[in-house]
Amino acid sequence: MGTVVTIGVFDGVHRGHRHLISRILELAEPPLISTVITFSNHPAEVVNPERTVTKIITPEEKIQLLHDAGVESVICVEFTNDIANLDANEFTHMLVDCLHMRGIVTGPDFALGRNRSGNLEYLRRRGAALGFWVETVSPLELEGSTVRSRRVRNALADGNVDGAEFLLGRPYATDGIVVHGAKMGRQLGFPTANIIPIANFVIPADGVYATYATVNGVRHMAATSIGVRPTFGLSQRLIEAHLLDFSDDIYDENLKLEFVSRLRGQETFDGIDALISQMNLDVANARLVLEQHDRQESA
């Protein structure tokens, strides 16, 4: 039994990743096993420790999404200095000896091993000697540009969650445990479920969004604010979700938020009455956007 392998970070498991994976699934005919080797951290942070790469999904989400895409075997490992220092010959022998690799599918700029010495020309030479083939897949282009994780991060940083959904093939989502806040939303008539953003993960730009909130397995419409609540002079960045037509106590529960559309940017209001008027408008707009999204999903 052998494997057809691809290797990469696959942060987001976006449409470009799934374009590559679809080719692996076509080539991994039984008894060959489709296999993805991916990393729980970003190799760039190991090679350059001063660099921080914000993540789109957790390793657990990545593994699940890869399996959902049809991959039979997902090997998720921490990228370490030991791995970074493997030369191309050591890395290639590891794939053949440990995984019985019979084929490797890559993008056109792929390379493995220390200093990226194992380029495609090298892999084809080694494949002829060790008994595996190499196939390259052209990158997926959408709207005139290659689909990359960086495009997803940039879209989210701009608050363009619609664009992120287009690239991902699903709404961008984040989750967290609902924590106690100052209960200002409740005093204004709009109780919110507050979650603190996870460090080093992408959070959309400050503003108000139409979202879906899933808690205890049930999906609800929600209007969600990201920011520091400037009207109240506060500075801690929070994610605050007002679940529509919902009033249960969900403190300490895990809440998943799917971002569908940005309704507006963060604003400072002259007073409480102006804020409440805008919040009523935000809730109405969120409901309209999500009802339309529901119709499109079911079409």
Secondary structure, DSSP 8 states (H G I E B T S, - for coil): --EEEEE---TT--HHHHHHHHHHHHH--TT-EEEEEEESS-HHHHHSTT----BSS-HHHHHHHHHHTT-SEEEEE---HHHHT--HHHHHHHHHHHH-EEEEEE-TT--BSGGG-B-HHHHHHHHHHHT-EEEE----EETTEE--HHHHHHHHHTT-HHHHHHHHTS-EEEEEE-B----HHHHTT---EEE---TTB----SEEEEEEEEETTEEEEEEEEEE--GGGT----EEEEEETT-----TTSEEEEEEEEEEEE----SSHHHHHHHHHHHHHHHHHHHHHHHHHHH-
